[in-house]
């Protein structure tokens, strides 16, 4: 019988001392539970992913001090095996570090395993810093049980599609009674179900029992959802930890079967996770909460236009930060409708947050006068429209500087895709909450928030309003863009392609195929393709956005600015 404690902790990148303190506290809990082994996550000591901090010798020295501290702490809890993820030095040719798993017990390292498969796709770039480990299986007998060890990507290549090596094959040859996999697996829609499928298939194929322990928390644009789980070869996933929260619990393994406290039956694990809108909400809320906390912000700020994007951003911000820590500013111009201000007022009343009013009409007129005086021609058209956005962006940054609030941008994925935003205007800020949501999803998530609350949080007047930037008389988004239900289907194929879920991909592909049957449809696709390409320079300068999909703007989509796309 083996008692295993998994430590699904919200660790902070670079906070070696703080992470060590959390790990020691979890280990003490494991000792109180009479556990034989506590399992931390991939690179837990420094948290995932430190990027080029790994090139700093001082940083590596701090990591080694952290390992030494954990070794000393392990000596005070005799018998407990600590499974720790940490960078370690590589002695051979190539990169100077390994992404390693250390098993520490009674002050000594009993086993070291170096990650073999180093991902370099999407948001990952591990080969930039790490050298692959040897193609060997590492096992250790703990409390009479043969335990094997893997690190994250090592478990994702059992079909042999992405790498020449398959660590699961070596592991099966070693015939452990349980495999412990430590992970920092980012969350996106459908990822939980994908993990369950991949590891349940591998467990069945190789007759292996697996414990999968995952990181929790937001780090820049990436969110880790935790949701650690246990897999048995015949039954599949038999246990799942809490999602989007820390969880430290002890499981018991006997004769290849997991249980709680030896006799407590494991609850059934549903195949499907959260509904999509509920998932988006949880992911964004955790992402904002951790981003603000780690960057030292206690309060946030949103420019409230009376439109759906700023309304949803405010509603999500209130859930993440609390109403007392959220402020809104409405900045009506000459072209703003009375309804926009009234709708902002109603929204903020529903949310219980202050709404500050800072009109911009006089400021814009002064800019117009001075432009004419300086350059000899009137300020008009697109230049005048963008000026209004930039004046608003400046006011919001003034507030941020004066009061210390983190400014949240409100652009959605549809608008960011085609450049329907103003640099140094509505793109100002430190973080975007809905930048990975298509416009149609913005409407759907707004409805979900109201339905979940059982009351009108976001006024129906906002949800039903035709989208408009209100930068010119009678302006509508539809004057410049295809209808959002049309635009979004095209964008999904152009940006995400087969990274979409099967059902979403089939729907978008069928739509595109129908468009291809007419000259008008083909011209529309070409137009959207060009808009996406020509807006890359804007996205490169925009704030980070919280990632909820498999393919998001930012580090997961690296495209050149100066290139010919058509």
ABEGO torsion letter per residue (X at the ends): XBBBBBBBBBBBBGBAAAAAAAAAAAAAAAAAAGBABBBBBBGAAAEOBAEAAAABAAAAAAAAAAAAAAAAAAAABBGBBBBBBBBBBBABBEBABBBBBBBBBGGBBABBBBBABBBABEABAAAAABBBBBBBBBBBBBGGBBBBBBBGAAAAAAAGAABABBAAAAAAAAGBABBBBBBBBBBBBGAAAAAAAAAAAAAAAAGBBBBBBBBBEBBEABBBAEGBBBBBAAAEBABBBBBGBBBBBBBBBBGGBBBBGGABBBBBBBABBBBAAAAAAAAAAAAAAAAAAAAGBABBBBBBAGBAAAAAAAAAAAAAAEAAABBBBBBBBAABBAAAAAAAAAAAAAAGBBBBBBBAAAAAAAAAAAAAAAAGBBBBEAAAAAAAAAAAAAAAAAAAAAAGBBBBBABBAAAAAAGBBBBGBAABEABBAAAABBAAAAAAAAAAAAAAAGBBABBAAAAABBBBAGABBGBBAAAABBBAAAAAAAAAAAAAEAABBAAAAAAAAAAAAAAAABAAAAAAAAAAAAAAAAAAAAAAABBBBBBABABBBEAABBBBABBBAX
